[in-house]
Amino acid sequence: QLVESGGVVVQPGGSLRLSCAASGSTFGSYAMSWVRQAPGKGLEWVSAIGASGGITDTVNSRFTISRDNAKNTLYLQLNNLKPEDTAVYYCAKGGSNWVHAASDYWGKGTLVTVSS
């Protein structure tokens, strides 16, 4: 099970850290990623991290993905937020330890709203 949290209403230019808590004992064996869906739009890949956390990839330098395998938790730091970052953010589990493994399980999402 994947449970996202941290989504709130934030002003433009603000920062936010999202969390994704995973249940089970295999969290550290799989790559994880964040995807988002803006209102009325399709899913957009945001960032990914390999199982060990040593390799990351992101679509935007304002976003930083990280993980704590001891806590079974994935994070996404969002900086200098813009109104176009408004979206539901989902964490997803990869099918292997490779950073770009296809996702095979998603959480229910957390809503980030960027507005003044």
Secondary structure, 3 states (H helix, E strand, C coil): CEEEECCCEECCCCCEEEEEEECCCCHHHCCEEEEEECCCCCEEEEEEECCCCCCEEECCCCEEEEEECCCCEEEEEECCCCHHHCEEEEEEEECCCCCCCCEEEECCCEEEEECC
